[in-house]
Amino acid sequence: MKSLLGKTLILLVFSFLFTVSKAQVGLHYDGVDDCVIAANAGPTGTSDRTIECWIKTTSTLTSQQVLVNWGDMTVGQRFTFNTIANGKVRIEIGGNGFNSNAVINDGRWHHLAVVYDHSATTKASIYIDGVLDTASNFTLAVNTANTVPITIGKRIDDVNYFVGEMDEIKIWDIALNTSQIRNSMFNSYCTPPASLVAYYKLEEGIANGTNTNDTIAIDYSVSNNDGVLKNFSLSSGMISNWVNGNSTITNDLDTNISQNADTLTAVQAGASYQWIDCNTNTPFMNDTLQSFVVPGSGSYAVALSKGSCVDTSRCYNVISVGIGESANEKEFKVYPNVFEEGFFIEPLNSTKVKSLRILSMNGRLVQEVNLKTDKEFIQLNAPSGIYYLEIYSENGNREVVKMVKR
């Protein structure tokens, strides 16, 4: 799952409880006047740089539609990343540039990257979906100015607005190679690398919701070069608003959980943790360590926060033995506890079994049994391993027995 903004862990918990998730969000530009303007420019002069972003568009315009640019309108001083010519990708410096061979206006999400490497023989490159499309040199000298800051969705002189959706805009002060682009394209960084000098995840609003207060595109890099949304309607709907983003983007948080008897441990180290009761949709407010001893049988998850990423694990079912269970006298005899084919169950008094389930170590239902007699042999049709027998009596009591199939 993509990160849920740089929100606090408690907000994540309430997002989890009320399912108001801001994950996988992007930004739709109407092609009329929508744009995002930051405070400062990107890399200047002849320095190396890479711009990445995901876009989705069906535009058939032949004119330029700008994705990201900054600098000055003087020839050679504006660095511009745009689409043109009915869906081709273009890199230019103000006065000169070149187009991609492929088109990307098919209404699907595409990852685009443009690279400028001042020391390379062939200095400029266009990548589409992690593959080098074309590379060439400019016929004019590159000398990008810092006059106009990073501007997203229009050219810096207020023309050539983009129509479509954008997600995960990254500006680097290095020239990424093919391998680095492929490693970055699906990754929403929790702790951005130092060479990532502007990073707009574009996930500050609720997809298709009313977002009139969500007018800042946070820069998650160390530059803190936030962008301001200009002229977006931000009303409910899919136009000129925060919308569903590219669902293939994932953050680098590990949301897996390991289990050892009654202890759950988040695999991700070095994060902040909040354990959650999935059955009641409430957090255990005092349980904020990496490991968590369950209070009893149930379903549990952990909310994780690290850097700018917040995510939640899936719910894990736990059958707890000896913790939080009924203190009533045992009503059934189960034997043997270690077996090869199956085991016997019989009442110790006149109580009858209401329901009987066999569960795996992680709480998955393996087998449900309907007893026909008071004493019965039950064959377990499952591989060797540790299982839990969950017995409910007609009196409403519950017993859990740990068993091993060899």
C-alpha positions as CSV (number, residue, x, y, z in Angstrom):
1,M,0.0,0.0,0.0
2,K,1.2,3.5,-0.7
3,S,1.9,5.8,2.3
4,L,-0.9,7.7,3.9
5,L,0.8,11.1,4.0
6,G,3.0,12.4,6.7
7,K,0.3,12.1,9.3
8,T,0.7,11.0,12.9
9,L,0.2,7.4,14.0
10,I,-2.9,8.2,15.9
11,L,-4.5,9.7,12.8
12,L,-3.6,6.6,11.0
13,V,-5.5,4.5,13.6
14,F,-8.6,6.6,13.1
15,S,-8.2,6.4,9.3
16,F,-8.0,2.6,9.8
17,L,-11.1,2.6,12.1
18,F,-13.3,4.8,9.9
19,T,-11.8,3.6,6.5
20,V,-11.1,7.2,5.4
21,S,-7.8,6.3,3.8
22,K,-5.8,8.8,1.7
23,A,-3.7,6.1,0.3
24,Q,-3.1,5.8,-3.5
25,V,-4.1,9.4,-4.2
26,G,-3.0,11.5,-7.2
27,L,-4.0,14.9,-8.6
28,H,-6.2,15.7,-11.6
29,Y,-5.4,18.8,-13.7
30,D,-8.1,20.3,-15.8
31,G,-6.0,21.7,-18.6
32,V,-7.5,25.2,-18.1
33,D,-5.7,26.8,-15.2
34,D,-4.8,24.1,-12.6
35,C,-1.1,24.1,-11.5
36,V,1.1,23.6,-8.5
37,I,3.8,26.2,-7.7
38,A,6.7,25.6,-5.2
39,A,8.9,28.1,-3.5
40,N,12.2,27.4,-5.1
41,A,13.6,26.1,-8.4
42,G,15.1,22.7,-9.1
43,P,18.7,22.0,-10.1
44,T,20.3,24.9,-12.0
45,G,23.1,25.7,-14.4
46,T,24.5,22.7,-16.1
47,S,24.1,20.4,-13.1
48,D,22.9,16.8,-13.4
49,R,19.2,16.1,-12.8
50,T,16.4,13.6,-13.2
51,I,12.6,14.2,-13.1
52,E,10.3,11.3,-12.6
53,C,6.5,11.2,-12.4
54,W,3.5,9.0,-13.1
55,I,0.8,10.4,-15.4
56,K,-2.5,9.2,-16.9
57,T,-4.0,11.1,-19.9
58,T,-6.1,10.7,-23.0
59,S,-5.3,14.1,-24.4
60,T,-5.0,14.3,-28.2
61,L,-3.6,17.9,-28.2
62,T,-0.7,18.4,-30.5
63,S,0.5,21.4,-28.5
64,Q,2.8,21.3,-25.5
65,Q,1.3,20.3,-22.2
66,V,3.8,20.9,-19.4
67,L,4.3,18.4,-16.6
68,V,7.2,20.0,-14.6
69,N,9.5,23.0,-15.4
70,W,11.4,25.8,-13.8
71,G,14.0,28.5,-14.7
72,D,13.6,31.5,-17.1
73,M,12.1,32.1,-20.5
74,T,15.5,33.1,-21.9
75,V,16.8,30.6,-24.4
76,G,18.5,27.6,-22.8
77,Q,17.5,28.7,-19.3
78,R,14.2,26.8,-18.8
79,F,14.2,23.1,-18.1
80,T,10.9,21.6,-19.2
81,F,9.4,18.1,-19.0
82,N,6.1,17.9,-21.0
83,T,3.9,16.0,-23.4
84,I,3.3,17.0,-27.0
85,A,2.3,15.8,-30.5
86,N,-0.7,13.7,-29.5
87,G,0.8,11.9,-26.5
88,K,4.6,11.9,-27.0
89,V,6.9,12.8,-24.1
90,R,9.3,15.8,-24.6
91,I,12.4,17.2,-22.8
92,E,13.5,20.7,-23.7
93,I,15.6,23.6,-22.3
94,G,13.8,26.6,-23.8
95,G,14.5,26.9,-27.5
96,N,15.4,23.3,-28.2
97,G,14.4,19.8,-27.3
98,F,13.3,16.4,-28.6
99,N,10.4,14.0,-28.4
100,S,9.9,10.3,-27.5
101,N,9.1,7.7,-30.1
102,A,6.3,6.2,-28.0
103,V,2.9,7.8,-27.1
104,I,1.4,7.5,-23.6
105,N,-2.1,9.0,-24.0
106,D,-4.0,5.7,-23.7
107,G,-5.7,6.5,-20.4
108,R,-3.4,4.2,-18.4
109,W,-0.8,5.1,-15.8
110,H,2.7,5.5,-17.3
111,H,6.0,6.2,-15.5
112,L,8.0,8.9,-17.2
113,A,11.5,10.0,-16.5
114,V,13.8,12.5,-18.2
115,V,17.5,12.6,-17.4
116,Y,20.2,15.2,-18.0
117,D,23.9,14.1,-17.5
118,H,26.2,17.0,-18.2
119,S,29.3,14.7,-18.4
120,A,27.9,12.0,-20.7
121,T,28.5,11.9,-24.5
122,T,24.8,11.7,-25.1
123,K,23.5,14.0,-22.3
124,A,19.7,13.8,-22.3
125,S,17.4,10.8,-22.2
126,I,13.6,10.0,-22.1
127,Y,12.4,6.8,-20.3
128,I,8.9,5.4,-20.5
129,D,7.8,2.7,-18.0
130,G,11.4,2.1,-17.0
131,V,12.7,1.6,-20.6
132,L,14.9,4.0,-22.5
133,D,12.9,5.4,-25.3
134,T,15.3,7.9,-26.9
135,A,18.4,9.8,-26.1
136,S,20.0,12.8,-27.8
137,N,21.8,16.1,-27.3
138,F,20.5,19.7,-27.2
139,T,21.7,22.0,-29.9
140,L,21.8,24.9,-27.4
141,A,23.8,25.3,-24.2
142,V,22.0,24.2,-21.0
143,N,22.1,26.9,-18.3
144,T,19.0,26.5,-16.2
145,A,18.1,29.6,-14.2
146,N,16.4,29.8,-10.8
147,T,14.2,32.8,-11.6
148,V,10.9,30.9,-11.6
149,P,10.4,28.0,-9.1
150,I,9.3,24.5,-9.7
151,T,6.0,24.7,-11.5
152,I,3.8,21.7,-12.1
153,G,1.0,21.5,-14.7
154,K,1.8,24.6,-16.8
155,R,4.7,26.4,-18.4
156,I,6.3,29.1,-16.3
157,D,4.8,31.8,-18.5
158,D,1.3,30.7,-17.7
159,V,0.5,28.8,-20.9
160,N,0.3,25.1,-22.0
161,Y,-1.6,23.6,-19.1
162,F,-1.6,19.8,-18.6
163,V,-4.9,17.9,-18.7
164,G,-4.8,14.5,-16.9
165,E,-3.6,13.0,-13.7
166,M,-0.2,13.0,-12.0
167,D,1.3,11.0,-9.1
168,E,4.7,10.7,-7.3
169,I,6.8,13.5,-8.8
170,K,10.5,13.2,-7.9
171,I,13.3,15.6,-8.8
172,W,16.9,14.4,-8.3
173,D,20.1,16.3,-8.5
174,I,21.8,13.3,-10.0
175,A,21.5,11.6,-13.4
176,L,19.8,8.2,-12.6
177,N,20.7,5.2,-14.8
178,T,18.2,2.6,-16.0
179,S,18.6,0.4,-13.0
180,Q,18.1,3.3,-10.6
181,I,15.0,4.5,-12.4
182,R,13.5,1.0,-12.3
183,N,14.2,0.7,-8.6
184,S,12.6,4.1,-7.9
185,M,9.6,4.0,-10.1
186,F,7.3,1.9,-7.9
187,N,8.8,3.1,-4.6
188,S,7.2,5.7,-2.4
189,Y,10.1,6.5,-0.1
190,C,9.6,6.6,3.6
191,T,13.1,8.2,4.1
192,P,14.0,9.9,0.8
193,P,17.6,9.7,-0.3
194,A,19.7,12.9,0.0
195,S,19.9,13.3,-3.8
196,L,16.1,13.5,-4.0
197,V,15.8,17.3,-3.8
198,A,12.1,17.6,-4.4
199,Y,9.5,14.9,-3.8
200,Y,5.8,15.4,-4.2
201,K,3.8,12.3,-3.3
202,L,0.6,14.1,-4.2
203,E,-1.6,12.3,-1.7
204,E,-2.7,15.1,0.6
205,G,-6.5,14.9,-0.1
206,I,-9.2,12.3,-0.1
207,A,-9.8,10.8,-3.6
208,N,-12.9,12.4,-5.2
209,G,-13.9,14.0,-1.9
210,T,-14.3,17.6,-0.8
211,N,-10.8,18.8,-0.3
212,T,-11.0,22.6,-0.1
213,N,-8.6,22.7,2.8
214,D,-6.0,20.4,1.1
215,T,-4.2,23.0,-0.9
216,I,-0.6,22.1,-0.2
217,A,1.5,19.5,-2.1
218,I,4.0,18.5,0.6
219,D,7.7,18.2,-0.5
220,Y,8.9,15.1,1.4
221,S,12.6,15.7,0.6
222,V,15.0,17.5,2.9
223,S,14.4,20.7,0.8
224,N,10.9,21.3,2.3
225,N,10.0,23.0,-1.0
226,D,6.2,22.6,-0.7
227,G,4.0,23.4,-3.6
228,V,0.7,25.4,-3.5
229,L,-2.3,24.3,-5.5
230,K,-3.6,27.0,-7.7
231,N,-7.1,27.2,-9.2
232,F,-8.2,23.6,-8.5
233,S,-11.9,23.2,-7.6
234,L,-11.2,20.6,-5.0
235,S,-14.9,19.8,-4.8
236,S,-16.2,16.3,-4.8
237,G,-15.6,14.6,-8.1
238,M,-12.8,13.5,-10.4
239,I,-12.0,16.7,-12.2
240,S,-9.6,19.4,-10.8
241,N,-9.3,17.5,-7.6
242,W,-7.5,14.9,-5.6
243,V,-8.3,11.6,-7.2
244,N,-7.4,7.9,-7.1
245,G,-3.7,7.6,-7.9
246,N,-1.5,4.8,-9.2
247,S,-2.2,1.7,-7.1
248,T,1.0,-0.1,-8.2
249,I,3.2,2.3,-6.1
250,T,4.2,0.9,-2.8
251,N,6.1,2.3,0.2
252,D,9.1,0.4,1.6
253,L,7.5,-0.4,5.0
254,D,7.3,-4.1,5.7
255,T,3.8,-4.7,7.1
256,N,4.3,-8.4,7.8
257,I,3.9,-9.8,11.3
258,S,5.6,-12.9,12.8
259,Q,3.9,-15.0,15.6
260,N,5.4,-17.0,18.4
261,A,2.6,-18.4,20.5
262,D,0.8,-15.5,22.1
263,T,3.4,-12.9,20.9
264,L,3.0,-10.9,17.7
265,T,6.1,-9.1,16.3
266,A,6.1,-6.5,13.5
267,V,8.8,-7.5,11.0
268,Q,9.6,-3.8,10.3
269,A,12.3,-2.5,12.6
270,G,12.9,1.1,13.6
271,A,9.4,2.3,13.2
272,S,6.6,3.6,15.5
273,Y,4.0,1.0,16.3
274,Q,0.3,1.0,17.4
275,W,-1.4,-2.4,17.9
276,I,-5.1,-2.6,16.9
277,D,-8.0,-4.9,17.9
278,C,-9.5,-5.7,14.5
279,N,-12.7,-7.2,16.1
280,T,-13.6,-3.9,17.8
281,N,-11.7,-1.5,15.5
282,T,-10.0,0.1,18.5
283,P,-6.3,0.7,19.3
284,F,-4.5,-0.7,22.3
285,M,-3.2,2.8,23.3
286,N,-0.5,1.5,25.6
287,D,0.8,-1.1,23.2
288,T,3.3,0.8,21.1
289,L,6.3,-1.6,21.0
290,Q,7.5,-3.7,18.1
291,S,6.2,-6.9,19.9
292,F,2.8,-7.4,21.4
293,V,1.4,-10.1,23.7
294,V,-2.2,-10.7,22.8
295,P,-4.7,-10.4,25.6
296,G,-6.7,-13.3,24.3
297,S,-7.9,-15.0,21.2
298,G,-8.9,-12.5,18.5
299,S,-7.8,-10.6,15.4
300,Y,-5.0,-8.1,15.6
301,A,-3.1,-5.7,13.3
302,V,-0.3,-3.1,13.7
303,A,-0.2,0.5,12.4
304,L,3.3,1.5,11.4
305,S,4.9,4.9,11.0
306,K,8.4,5.5,9.7
307,G,9.7,8.7,8.1
308,S,6.9,10.0,5.9
309,C,5.2,6.7,5.5
310,V,2.3,5.3,7.5
311,D,0.7,1.9,6.8
312,T,-1.3,-0.8,8.5
313,S,-0.8,-4.6,8.4
314,R,-3.5,-7.0,7.6
315,C,-5.4,-8.5,10.5
316,Y,-3.9,-11.6,12.0
317,N,-6.2,-14.2,13.8
318,V,-4.7,-15.5,17.0
319,I,-5.9,-18.5,19.1
320,S,-4.5,-17.9,22.5
321,V,-4.0,-20.7,25.0
322,G,-3.8,-19.9,28.7
323,I,-4.3,-16.2,28.3
324,G,-7.6,-14.6,28.8
325,E,-9.5,-17.9,28.6
326,S,-12.3,-19.1,30.8
327,A,-11.3,-20.3,34.2
328,N,-14.2,-22.8,34.2
329,E,-13.5,-26.5,35.0
330,K,-12.6,-28.5,31.9
331,E,-15.7,-30.1,30.4
332,F,-14.1,-32.3,27.7
333,K,-11.2,-34.8,27.5
334,V,-9.1,-34.6,24.3
335,Y,-6.4,-37.3,23.7
336,P,-3.7,-37.8,22.5
337,N,-2.4,-34.3,22.2
338,V,0.3,-35.6,19.8
339,F,-1.0,-37.8,17.1
340,E,-0.4,-39.0,13.5
341,E,-4.0,-39.4,12.1
342,G,-6.4,-38.0,14.7
343,F,-7.6,-37.8,18.3
344,F,-10.5,-38.6,20.5
345,I,-12.9,-36.2,22.3
346,E,-15.3,-37.1,25.0
347,P,-17.3,-35.2,27.7
348,L,-16.2,-35.3,31.3
349,N,-19.8,-34.8,32.4
350,S,-23.2,-34.6,30.7
351,T,-22.3,-31.5,28.7
352,K,-22.5,-31.8,25.0
353,V,-20.4,-30.1,22.3
354,K,-22.1,-27.2,20.5
355,S,-19.4,-26.6,18.0
356,L,-15.9,-27.7,17.3
357,R,-13.3,-26.1,15.1
358,I,-9.6,-26.9,14.3
359,L,-7.5,-23.9,13.5
360,S,-3.9,-23.4,12.3
361,M,-1.2,-21.5,14.2
362,N,-2.2,-18.2,12.6
363,G,-5.9,-18.8,13.3
364,R,-7.0,-20.0,9.9
365,L,-9.9,-22.4,9.9
366,V,-8.6,-25.9,8.9
367,Q,-11.6,-28.1,9.7
368,E,-15.0,-27.8,11.2
369,V,-16.5,-30.9,12.9
370,N,-20.1,-32.0,13.6
371,L,-20.1,-34.6,16.3
372,K,-22.5,-37.5,16.0
373,T,-21.8,-39.2,19.3
374,D,-20.6,-38.2,22.8
375,K,-17.2,-39.9,22.3
376,E,-15.8,-39.6,18.9
377,F,-12.6,-40.1,16.9
378,I,-11.7,-37.1,14.7
379,Q,-9.4,-37.5,11.8
380,L,-7.4,-34.3,11.0
381,N,-7.1,-33.9,7.2
382,A,-4.1,-31.5,7.3
383,P,-0.3,-31.6,7.1
384,S,1.9,-32.1,10.1
385,G,2.1,-29.1,12.4
386,I,0.7,-27.4,15.4
387,Y,-3.1,-26.9,15.6
388,Y,-5.6,-25.5,18.1
389,L,-8.9,-27.3,18.9
390,E,-11.6,-24.8,19.8
391,I,-14.5,-26.3,21.6
392,Y,-17.8,-24.5,22.5
393,S,-20.1,-26.4,24.9
394,E,-23.9,-26.1,24.9
395,N,-23.4,-24.2,28.2
396,G,-21.6,-21.4,26.3
397,N,-18.1,-22.3,27.7
398,R,-15.1,-22.3,25.5
399,E,-12.0,-24.5,25.7
400,V,-8.9,-24.3,23.5
401,V,-6.5,-27.3,23.3
402,K,-3.1,-27.2,21.6
403,M,-2.4,-30.3,19.5
404,V,0.5,-31.5,17.4
405,K,0.1,-33.7,14.3
406,R,3.3,-35.6,13.5
